[in-house]
């Protein structure tokens, strides 16, 4: 067994779940074992995107000891466009 963490954040709440998974586990298996998909029903399994320590990865990637798996939410606003709009307000 290896120790990993699975993280999910909403604007008002951040959750980090530590768990033990078998050595050959994938990112997807660790996410499922974390219970976060049940806890946050807005996470669409069909559109699940994840990464390890900020680097996007495939769900079938194997996890290693100490990995922090991050579940990503879809962006509602393009960050570049939001920055541009804030700059225009400041003029």
Buried (B, 14 or more C-beta within 10 A) or exposed (E): EBEBBBBBEEEEEEBEBEBEBEEEBBBBBBBBBBEBBEEBEEBEEEEBBBBBEEEEBEBEBBBEEEBBBBBBBEEEEEEEEEEEEEEEEEE
